[in-house]
């Protein structure tokens, strides 16, 4: 089965303050953030992998660094949030589910191995960490069945935080596309997931990957953590 993987790399990364796309930030092992993502994806999925990257800010730098993947251009990268990049990617995806990740996540390849059974089952999920709940992070709650109920930065009494690696099943993809289209341009893609849960009854499994390393690099301290782990 071919695994469709999307990397969202269109943003300007203003919080980290680099003059180039944040996914091209060098790590202490000599790779960039995006290179370690590509390496992890290829390590786990091998020949059964199709990678699409959504680009925007200084896209030529990413295209030159990774010439052998498919690209989608978010021309409004400086005016829109991640919901519009994901919307473009899902609309242009082939039949089947889609795995996607933010372009600033540094993580162990074991994270992908841990979720591979759910991908094989074609079950929608988000990767979460229940050991930490950062104030600025996207957080979640669950319903009585243990599925995701709320998913945003404003969640109260959260169970944990999302780590930026997610999957939508083939059966849920059409609904998620519709709900992402309903979002405002400045919404994160998590708002589309919330709407699909609320309006379409989409069941999203929270997968706790806290035993493995994963960090979204938004600030210098995040980058330091990533480099200390490598």
Secondary structure, DSSP 8 states (H G I E B T S, - for coil): --EEEEEEE-S--TTTT-SS-GGG-B-TTS-BHHHHHHHHHHHHHGGGEEEEEEE-TTHHHHHHH-TTSEEEE-TTTTT--HHHHHHHHHHT--SS-EEEEETTEEE-THHHHHHHHHHHHT--EEEEETT---TTS-EEEE-TTSBEEEEETT-SS-SEEEEEEEEE-TTTHHHHHHHHHHS-TT--HHHHHHHHHHHH----EEEE-TTS-EEE--SHHHHHHHHHH-
